[in-house]
Amino acid sequence: MSLLRSANMLARFINRNQLVLQCMATRTVHSETQQSSESTNDREYPRFPGAKAAFVGKPTVSLPQSVKTIPIYRVMNADGVIDDPEQDPKLSRETVHKMFRDMVLLNTMDKILYESQRQGRISFYMTNYGEEASHIGSAAALSPEDWVFGQYREAGVLVWRGYTISDFVNQCYGNREDEGKGRQMPVHYGSKKLNFVTISSPLGTQIPQAVGAAYAFKQQPNNDRCVITYFGEGAASEGDAHAAFNFAATLDCPVILFCRNNGFAISTPSKEQYRGDGIAGRAAGYGIAALRVDGTDVFAVYNATKVAREYTLKHNKPIVLEAMAYRISHHSTSDDSTAYRPAEELEVWNTIEYPVTKLKNYMKRRHWFDEKEESLHVKAIRQQVLAQINQSEKIPKPDWREVFQDVYHEMLPHLKDQMKQMEEHVEKFKEHYPVKDFKN
């Protein structure tokens, strides 16, 4: 028995060791396979923290022309025909009429206020010719609760949201009825009730501000608001724009970075401003989604902005939306665009490619347009704008003391001293100041 037991024990020992050896061999093979796999993965994708890309055996220069350009999304052609019926936003007759009439209101008001500046009645003005579709199309696709950070050529967004002719004219004349209390240049609009942040003169400053606001929205539970910020391709060259793009991407902010690429940064054509694929082409470098649209096509802008808004809210991420357009007017009343572009080029964009004409053609095809009715509408707007100018000119300027009073919730002692000194000075030399033009 003792010998048999010893034999059995020896057999179990041998079997156990064979199993151990088999397991060790299996682990060794698995380990070698895993190492081989990891080695292969390491060769394909290095573990550098800065970027993930494949290894190659030869130095490869990535040329810009080898990168596919971002296409331009279009719905309606110059004749008002929708190329793809599936892309028809199927807006009601009332909505399309509002789009068209808001564009006409904007144009009519622009012409009169531009001439008002030329007559010396206001100090400055900027028109919106050629970019009406990007204003109205985007505004119609947003929620009224979404915040807007404009540059200085987005008056159509305010028109859509309900900013009145008296609001526009009073701001340009800087009287006491101006919500900004006469402290801003003309066309630097703002409206708290319409969620439109006041425009400021420094170029590009609104872009990082918009990203910050979007980040604040993101922190709120069940947020359903996004932020849209408008800027030109010239402003996109500012440092603020690059900083904003990077913050928007790294902080995952629900913001639409809406670039109005109208071809000219004052007098500098886009071909002299940048060499890349417009502004939307920069998005990938920051890790941002991008969409490019025909900015003269109000339906394309509407659809694209809806897609952009849904994307930002669903993913809590930014998107660059570039509207390709052409600035028909001078940059401002301080500019003469005939010095840097030919009249023949301007004529094409002012007729065939004009946003208002395209929408008008669409409405005619649907039998939604009445020439006589529209003529009466334009005449009525013109009369309203002229009457408001006549009224706004007579309204006094805000009380100049508000420069001191309306800064802090409670006026600080040094401001009270300064205001008293100013009152004494004005009283002593009042014949040199237009005191009668200011509210008492």
Order of alpha helices (4+ residues) and beta strands (2+ residues): alpha-alpha-alpha-beta-alpha-alpha-beta-alpha-beta-alpha-beta-beta-beta-alpha-alpha-beta-alpha-beta-alpha-alpha-alpha-alpha-alpha
